Amino acid sequence: MPTGITILSKPTDALYYGYVPCYNNQWFVASSIYTAQPNIKYYIVVTDILSGYSVTEKFLPNPSGKLQFDASKFSELLMTNYIPVNVYGFQQNTSIRKIRVNIGEIYGSTLPGTITSGTDIDYNVWNGSLEMLTFSQYNSKNYTWDLSTTPNLNYPVLLSDLADDYTFNNRSNFLYWMMLEGQTDLPKIYLRTYNAAGSVLNTYTITNSVSTGTYRTNMVCIDVGKKGIDGINASYLVGVEYYDIMAEINSETAPFKIKRYTIKCSPRFDVYTLHYLSTTGAYETLHCSKVAELNSTKTSTTFKRSPWTVVSNVMTLDYSVAVEQPTIVNVQNGLKLNSDWVTKAELLKYKDLFSSPDVKLDLGTAQGYASVKVTNGTYVSKNNDKLRNLTFDLLFTHNNQRQKG
């Protein structure tokens, strides 16, 4: 018997267009003409195309005879995050997967019944987790890069924030793209450099050698901070005050600015750089160049023993004996970081850092990144004569264990 399933809505419909953030709802609504059959159930097979892993679910029709199914609980099981570490130029971002959903039905008076498969529905998910109100107004074209038309840069057509930013020596800043499957819309970007007087020094081309038009290779990122540009060519930023990252629609039109970075070379204090996973799935950056505090917390397990010993049949106090003997001593290091002055818009942007599930402390090329966690229970900004900055308390996610005493 042919399937009686009709798919009423799915993640490939308008506004979604086959691209859905992984940790948000991926709704399917379906109906069947066979709901009067005995033991009728919707029979759903969800498959991750990359790994071949699949699960099967059976659902009774709701009171109106329809199916309402959210595939997000499956797709998030295999999702990963990606951040480049000491690699330069365009990199493939592996934080995207293709999901296939097949909605069929199973029914019949004799169990287990007859299974009738439906039509495969494929769509892409990436490691985004948009806020509920943001997702209620979702349009995937605001998150995917398509140069068939001029992009509206008022929307995050990159997964990264597009506001101008600072960069520091030996520190990274990242840009993340998700290009439409089947297109190679971003063959290159341009680096345009300026001196302190605002005069153009040079324009360099950075070629994207990753994208081949498949959904996997159309997800890319690049370190465009001073560390990343120096890693591509150390001569590009010599004598440069600031620089623009630019793209073009086609070879017949002039490149347009995506984002500007100003180089800060001589900070008064040590610069602590945090890279944090944003709701769009990109890693954003906050450079903390104000005074910072390093702290350590010790916890220990001990046992007690007597300092008295027998010497020549006389009980004698041995001053060298530790009455309280440590067996385990753990030390956890932490940081209190203060940001530079930020705008009201940046306050909203850095709210992501407060709640981010993955935060890295950039220790430079020699050491790479250390995993840290934000321990602030609330998000607080300081205001002083309309100047604002942020304070974050961090703990390294590893402990240091001392030797036994």
C-alpha positions as CSV (number, residue, x, y, z in Angstrom):
1,M,0.0,0.0,0.0
2,P,1.4,3.4,-0.9
3,T,2.2,5.8,1.9
4,G,-0.6,8.1,3.0
5,I,1.8,10.7,4.5
6,T,1.6,14.3,3.7
7,I,4.3,16.6,5.1
8,L,2.7,19.9,6.1
9,S,5.8,21.7,7.3
10,K,9.5,21.0,7.5
11,P,12.9,22.6,7.9
12,T,13.4,23.0,4.2
13,D,10.4,25.4,3.9
14,A,10.7,29.1,3.3
15,L,12.6,31.1,6.0
16,Y,14.5,27.9,7.0
17,Y,15.6,26.9,3.4
18,G,17.3,23.8,4.7
19,Y,19.6,25.5,7.3
20,V,18.6,25.3,11.0
21,P,20.6,26.0,14.2
22,C,21.2,22.6,15.8
23,Y,20.1,23.4,19.3
24,N,16.8,25.0,18.2
25,N,13.6,23.3,17.2
26,Q,13.5,21.4,13.9
27,W,9.8,20.9,13.5
28,F,8.0,18.5,11.2
29,V,4.2,18.4,11.0
30,A,2.6,15.6,9.0
31,S,-0.7,14.0,8.4
32,S,-1.9,10.6,7.2
33,I,-5.0,9.3,5.3
34,Y,-4.7,6.0,7.2
35,T,-5.3,7.2,10.8
36,A,-8.4,5.0,10.9
37,Q,-6.3,1.9,10.4
38,P,-5.8,-0.4,13.5
39,N,-2.6,0.3,15.6
40,I,-1.6,3.3,13.4
41,K,1.6,5.0,14.4
42,Y,3.9,7.4,12.6
43,Y,7.2,5.7,11.9
44,I,10.2,8.1,11.8
45,V,13.8,7.3,10.9
46,V,16.3,10.1,11.6
47,T,19.8,9.7,10.1
48,D,23.0,11.6,10.4
49,I,24.4,11.4,6.8
50,L,28.0,11.9,7.7
51,S,28.3,9.0,10.2
52,G,25.3,6.9,9.0
53,Y,24.1,6.8,12.6
54,S,20.2,6.6,12.8
55,V,17.4,6.2,15.3
56,T,13.9,5.1,14.8
57,E,10.9,6.6,16.6
58,K,7.2,5.7,16.7
59,F,4.5,8.2,17.6
60,L,0.8,7.9,18.0
61,P,-1.2,10.5,16.1
62,N,-2.3,13.5,18.2
63,P,-6.1,14.1,18.8
64,S,-6.4,15.7,15.3
65,G,-4.6,12.7,13.7
66,K,-1.4,14.6,12.9
67,L,2.3,14.3,13.9
68,Q,4.3,17.0,15.5
69,F,8.0,16.0,15.7
70,D,11.1,17.9,16.7
71,A,14.4,16.4,15.4
72,S,16.7,18.6,17.4
73,K,17.3,16.1,20.2
74,F,18.8,13.8,17.7
75,S,20.9,16.2,15.7
76,E,22.6,17.8,18.7
77,L,24.0,14.4,19.8
78,L,26.8,14.4,17.2
79,M,27.4,18.2,17.0
80,T,30.9,19.6,17.7
81,N,32.5,23.0,17.9
82,Y,35.6,24.2,16.0
83,I,38.1,26.9,16.8
84,P,41.5,27.2,14.9
85,V,44.6,26.9,17.1
86,N,47.8,28.2,15.6
87,V,46.7,27.5,12.1
88,Y,46.4,30.3,9.5
89,G,44.4,31.0,6.4
90,F,41.0,29.6,5.7
91,Q,40.1,26.5,7.7
92,Q,37.2,24.0,7.3
93,N,34.8,24.3,10.2
94,T,33.4,20.9,11.0
95,S,30.5,22.2,13.0
96,I,27.8,21.4,10.4
97,R,26.0,18.1,9.6
98,K,23.3,16.9,7.2
99,I,20.3,15.3,8.8
100,R,17.8,13.1,6.9
101,V,14.3,12.5,8.2
102,N,11.9,10.0,6.8
103,I,8.3,10.0,8.1
104,G,6.4,6.9,7.3
105,E,3.7,4.9,9.1
106,I,3.1,1.5,10.6
107,Y,-0.3,-0.1,11.1
108,G,-2.2,-3.4,10.8
109,S,-4.3,-5.7,13.0
110,T,-1.5,-8.2,13.2
111,L,1.5,-6.8,15.1
112,P,4.2,-5.7,14.5
113,G,2.3,-4.3,11.5
114,T,3.1,-3.2,8.0
115,I,5.8,-0.4,7.7
116,T,5.4,2.1,4.8
117,S,8.3,4.5,4.3
118,G,7.9,8.1,3.3
119,T,10.1,10.5,1.4
120,D,13.6,11.5,2.6
121,I,13.9,15.1,3.7
122,D,17.5,16.4,4.0
123,Y,18.5,19.6,5.7
124,N,21.7,21.1,7.3
125,V,22.2,21.9,11.0
126,W,25.1,23.8,12.5
127,N,26.2,24.5,16.0
128,G,24.0,27.5,16.6
129,S,21.7,28.0,19.6
130,L,19.7,31.1,19.1
131,E,17.6,32.7,21.8
132,M,13.9,31.8,21.7
133,L,12.7,35.3,20.7
134,T,15.4,35.5,18.0
135,F,14.6,32.1,16.6
136,S,10.9,33.0,16.5
137,Q,11.9,35.5,13.8
138,Y,14.4,33.2,12.1
139,N,15.4,33.5,8.5
140,S,18.4,31.4,7.4
141,K,19.4,34.0,4.8
142,N,20.5,36.2,7.7
143,Y,23.1,33.6,8.7
144,T,24.2,32.2,5.3
145,W,26.6,33.9,2.9
146,D,25.1,34.3,-0.6
147,L,26.8,36.7,-3.0
148,S,24.2,36.2,-5.7
149,T,22.8,39.4,-4.2
150,T,24.4,42.2,-2.2
151,P,24.3,41.1,1.4
152,N,22.5,43.3,4.0
153,L,25.3,43.8,6.5
154,N,22.7,44.9,9.1
155,Y,22.1,41.2,9.6
156,P,24.7,38.7,10.7
157,V,25.3,37.2,7.2
158,L,28.5,36.0,8.7
159,L,28.1,33.9,11.8
160,S,30.6,36.4,13.4
161,D,29.7,39.8,14.7
162,L,30.6,42.5,12.2
163,A,31.2,45.5,14.5
164,D,34.7,47.0,14.3
165,D,37.1,45.6,16.9
166,Y,40.7,45.8,18.3
167,T,43.4,43.3,17.9
168,F,46.7,42.8,19.7
169,N,50.1,41.3,18.9
170,N,50.2,37.5,19.1
171,R,46.4,37.4,19.6
172,S,43.6,36.0,17.4
173,N,40.3,37.3,16.1
174,F,38.1,35.1,14.0
175,L,35.5,35.4,11.2
176,Y,33.1,32.5,10.5
177,W,31.2,31.9,7.3
178,M,28.4,29.5,6.4
179,M,28.0,29.5,2.6
180,L,25.1,28.0,0.8
181,E,25.5,24.4,-0.3
182,G,26.3,24.1,-4.0
183,Q,28.0,27.5,-4.2
184,T,31.6,28.7,-3.9
185,D,30.6,32.2,-3.1
186,L,33.7,33.2,-1.2
187,P,36.8,32.3,-3.3
188,K,38.8,35.0,-1.5
189,I,38.8,38.0,0.8
190,Y,40.9,41.1,0.8
191,L,43.1,42.7,3.4
192,R,43.3,46.5,3.0
193,T,45.8,48.2,5.3
194,Y,46.1,51.8,6.4
195,N,48.6,54.0,8.2
196,A,48.0,56.4,11.1
197,A,47.0,59.2,8.7
198,G,44.3,57.0,7.2
199,S,46.1,56.5,3.9
200,V,45.8,53.1,2.1
201,L,49.1,51.3,2.2
202,N,48.3,48.0,0.4
203,T,45.6,45.6,-0.5
204,Y,46.3,41.9,-0.3
205,T,44.3,38.9,-1.5
206,I,43.7,35.9,0.8
207,T,42.5,32.9,-1.2
208,N,39.9,30.4,0.2
209,S,41.3,27.0,-0.8
210,V,38.7,25.1,1.3
211,S,35.3,25.6,-0.3
212,T,34.3,23.1,-3.0
213,G,30.5,23.6,-3.0
214,T,29.6,20.8,-0.6
215,Y,27.8,21.6,2.7
216,R,30.9,20.4,4.7
217,T,33.5,22.5,3.0
218,N,31.2,25.6,2.7
219,M,31.5,26.1,6.4
220,V,34.8,28.0,6.9
221,C,36.6,30.2,9.4
222,I,39.8,32.2,9.5
223,D,42.0,34.0,12.0
224,V,42.0,37.6,10.9
225,G,43.6,39.0,14.1
226,K,47.1,40.3,14.1
227,K,48.4,36.8,15.0
228,G,46.4,35.3,12.1
229,I,47.5,37.8,9.5
230,D,51.2,37.5,10.7
231,G,50.8,33.8,10.3
232,I,49.8,34.2,6.7
233,N,52.6,36.8,5.9
234,A,54.5,38.7,8.6
235,S,55.1,41.6,6.3
236,Y,51.5,42.5,5.7
237,L,51.0,44.5,8.9
238,V,54.3,46.2,9.2
239,G,53.7,49.9,9.8
240,V,49.9,49.4,9.8
241,E,47.6,51.3,12.2
242,Y,44.4,49.5,11.2
243,Y,43.1,47.3,8.4
244,D,39.8,46.2,6.8
245,I,38.7,42.7,5.9
246,M,36.8,43.0,2.5
247,A,34.9,40.8,0.1
248,E,33.2,41.3,-3.3
249,I,30.1,40.2,-5.1
250,N,31.9,39.5,-8.3
251,S,35.0,40.6,-10.2
252,E,33.1,43.5,-11.8
253,T,32.2,45.3,-8.6
254,A,34.4,46.9,-6.0
255,P,35.2,45.0,-2.8
256,F,33.2,46.2,0.3
257,K,34.3,46.3,3.9
258,I,33.2,43.4,6.2
259,K,35.0,44.4,9.4
260,R,37.8,46.8,10.6
261,Y,40.5,45.9,13.1
262,T,42.6,48.5,14.9
263,I,46.0,47.3,16.1
264,K,46.9,48.1,19.7
265,C,50.6,47.5,20.1
266,S,51.7,48.9,23.6
267,P,49.1,48.1,26.3
268,R,50.0,49.2,29.8
269,F,49.0,45.8,31.3
270,D,49.2,42.2,30.2
271,V,46.5,41.4,27.6
272,Y,44.2,38.5,28.4
273,T,42.2,37.4,25.4
274,L,39.1,35.3,25.7
275,H,37.5,33.4,22.8
276,Y,34.0,32.3,23.6
277,L,31.3,30.3,21.7
278,S,28.5,32.6,20.7
279,T,24.9,31.7,20.1
280,T,25.5,31.7,16.3
281,G,28.2,29.0,16.6
282,A,31.1,31.3,15.9
283,Y,33.9,32.1,18.4
284,E,33.9,35.7,19.4
285,T,36.8,37.5,21.1
286,L,37.1,39.9,24.0
287,H,40.5,41.4,24.7
288,C,40.9,42.4,28.4
289,S,43.7,45.0,28.5
290,K,43.1,46.6,31.9
291,V,44.6,45.5,35.2
292,A,43.9,41.8,36.1
293,E,44.1,39.8,39.2
294,L,45.5,36.2,39.4
295,N,44.3,34.2,42.3
296,S,44.7,30.6,43.6
297,T,42.5,28.5,45.8
298,K,43.9,25.5,47.7
299,T,42.0,22.5,49.0
300,S,43.7,19.7,50.9
301,T,43.0,16.4,52.6
302,T,45.0,15.6,55.7
303,F,45.4,13.1,58.5
304,K,46.7,13.7,62.0
305,R,49.5,11.8,63.8
306,S,51.3,12.0,67.1
307,P,54.5,14.0,67.3
308,W,55.6,11.9,70.3
309,T,58.2,9.2,69.7
310,V,60.2,6.9,72.0
311,V,63.8,7.8,72.4
312,S,65.9,5.7,74.8
313,N,62.6,4.5,76.5
314,V,61.5,8.0,77.0
315,M,58.5,9.7,75.2
316,T,60.1,12.6,73.4
317,L,58.4,15.4,71.3
318,D,59.7,15.3,67.8
319,Y,59.4,18.9,66.5
320,S,60.0,17.8,62.9
321,V,56.9,15.6,62.7
322,A,53.9,17.1,60.9
323,V,51.0,16.8,63.3
324,E,48.6,17.4,60.4
325,Q,50.0,15.5,57.4
326,P,48.6,16.5,53.9
327,T,47.8,13.6,51.6
328,I,46.2,15.5,48.7
329,V,46.7,19.2,47.9
330,N,44.8,20.6,44.9
331,V,45.3,24.2,43.7
332,Q,42.9,25.9,41.3
333,N,44.0,29.1,39.6
334,G,41.6,31.9,38.7
335,L,41.5,35.3,37.1
336,K,39.6,38.5,37.6
337,L,39.6,40.3,34.2
338,N,38.5,43.8,33.4
339,S,37.6,44.8,29.8
340,D,38.5,48.0,28.1
341,W,35.7,50.6,27.8
342,V,32.9,49.3,25.7
343,T,29.8,50.7,24.0
344,K,26.2,49.8,24.9
345,A,26.1,47.6,21.8
346,E,29.2,45.7,23.0
347,L,27.6,45.2,26.4
348,L,24.9,43.2,24.7
349,K,27.4,41.3,22.5
350,Y,29.6,40.3,25.4
351,K,26.5,38.9,27.3
352,D,27.2,35.8,25.3
353,L,30.5,35.4,27.2
354,F,28.7,35.3,30.5
355,S,26.5,32.3,29.4
356,S,28.8,30.7,26.9
357,P,29.4,26.9,27.4
358,D,32.9,27.0,25.9
359,V,35.4,29.8,26.8
360,K,39.1,29.7,25.9
361,L,41.9,31.8,27.3
362,D,44.4,32.7,24.5
363,L,47.9,32.4,25.8
364,G,49.6,33.1,22.5
365,T,51.4,31.0,20.0
366,A,53.7,29.2,22.4
367,Q,51.0,27.8,24.7
368,G,47.8,27.9,22.7
369,Y,44.4,28.0,24.5
370,A,43.5,27.1,28.0
371,S,39.9,26.1,28.9
372,V,38.3,28.4,31.5
373,K,34.8,28.9,32.9
374,V,33.0,32.1,33.9
375,T,32.0,31.9,37.6
376,N,29.9,35.2,37.7
377,G,26.4,34.3,38.8
378,T,25.1,37.5,37.2
379,Y,26.0,39.8,34.3
380,V,27.0,43.2,35.7
381,S,28.4,46.2,33.8
382,K,30.1,49.2,35.5
383,N,29.1,52.7,34.5
384,N,31.2,55.8,35.2
385,D,30.4,59.0,33.4
386,K,28.9,57.0,30.6
387,L,32.0,54.9,30.4
388,R,31.3,51.2,30.7
389,N,33.5,48.2,31.3
390,L,33.0,44.5,32.2
391,T,34.4,42.4,35.0
392,F,34.6,38.6,34.7
393,D,35.7,36.1,37.3
394,L,37.3,33.0,35.7
395,L,38.5,29.6,36.9
396,F,40.8,27.3,34.9
397,T,38.9,24.1,34.3
398,H,41.9,22.0,35.5
399,N,43.4,21.6,38.9
400,N,47.1,21.3,39.9
401,Q,47.9,18.6,42.3
402,R,50.9,18.9,44.7
403,Q,53.1,16.1,45.8
404,K,52.5,14.3,49.1
405,G,54.1,15.8,52.2
